[in-house]
Amino acid sequence: MNSKEDLIPLTLGIAGPSGSGKTTLIERLIPLILNSGKTVSTLKHVHHEIELDKPGKDSFRHRQAGAHQVMISLPSGWALFSPETSPIKAELHELVKMMAPVDLVLVEGYRSLPIKKIEVFNSTLNGTLNQPFHSSVMAVAADISIPNLSVPMFNRNDIGKIANFIITNLDI
């Protein structure tokens, strides 16, 4: 019998600075992974507060009144609002455990966590490539050719090759 830990889907981080193309890469990878017969979900880590629940809305009013968690059910899906003081910590493995079972969860953000990841590099941002310093980076997707990498490098627009790399190397 599988343990609860066995039910946690495989995660792959897509890391890079803001504006590097992480969201675009994920958006373009999802259909190719789905076309391979695999299921995929995403989890996005945001470093700043964003307003998902606007003042005056019922769910906002419920939270302001002191509800520990508020779940919104819509015809198109559902969302759960949980405070940072929740007994369920906002750690990646706990969040992934709450998701429906899939073959792969693409994680945008959490770049410092030691999960397998693809680093997205955009030369116009004048940043530095983190790959040489992080053993969790298994490939780089960039807008320029970068010599002497210790991991495979892909043109970030070659989505087919990147998707094939993910499917083959993660054994999903």
Residue, then its C-alpha position, 0 to 999 in steps of 0.5 A: m500500500n502506498s503511503k501518503e507521501d507516495l501520493i505527492p506528485l512530482t514537482l519541477g520548479i521553473a525559476g528565474p527573476s521577474g520578467s525572465g519568462k517563467t510564466t510564458l514558459i509554463e503556459r507553453l509547456i502545459p499543452l505539450i505535457l498534456n498532449s503526452g498523456k500526462t496530467v499537470s497542475t501549477l503552483k505559483h509562489v508570489h513574494h508580495e501581497i496581491e488582492l484576490d479577495k476585494p473589500g466589500k465582497d462576502s468572502f472578504r467580509h467573512r475573513q474580516a469577521g474572523a473566519h479561520q479559512v474561507m472557501i469560495s465555490l464557483p461554477s468554474g472551480w474553487a479557491l481557499f483563503s487561509p491565513e499565514t497563521s493557519p495550522i497548514k503551513a505554506e510550505l511547498h510540500e504541504l501545498v502540493k499535498m492539498m492539490a488533486p493527484v496529477d503526474l507533475v506540478l510545475v512550480e513557479g517561484y520557490r527558487s531557493l528550495p532544493i527541488k529540481k528546476i529549470e532556470v529561465f534566463n533573459s539576457t535583457l534583464n542584466g542579471t546573472l545565471n544562478q545555475p552554476f551555484h545551485s545543484s537543483v538546476m537540471a537545465v537552463a532555458a535562455d534567450i541566448s546561447i550560454p557556453n560551458l554549462s554543466v547542465p543542458m541548455f535550451n533556447r527558451n522558445d524551443i518548447g518541444k525540446i524542453a517538454n521532451f526533456i521534462i518528460t524523459n528526465l523526470d520519468i513522468 
